[in-house]
Amino acid sequence: MALSTQERRLLAEIEQRLRHDDPRLARRLARHGRRPRRRTRLLAAALVAVLGVATALMSAIATVFG
């Protein structure tokens, strides 16, 4: 659901006030907002790799004992 023009303007004003009133907090929040995306991608890649190895091992076992 997209924000209306007025909602986007109000959000921008709140962000500007935050940056002005507490720049340290604003920097911390900006950094915090980026971390989960990077971590999520890394975890997803690791999960795909583990599933790929597990599938290959199961195929090898089925071939040898099947």
Number of C-alpha atoms within 10 A of each C-alpha: 3 6 9 9 9 9 11 12 12 12 13 12 12 12 13 14 13 15 14 11 11 11 13 12 12 17 13 10 11 11 11 11 11 10 10 11 11 11 11 11 11 12 12 12 12 12 12 12 12 12 12 12 12 12 12 12 12 12 13 12 11 10 9 8 7 7
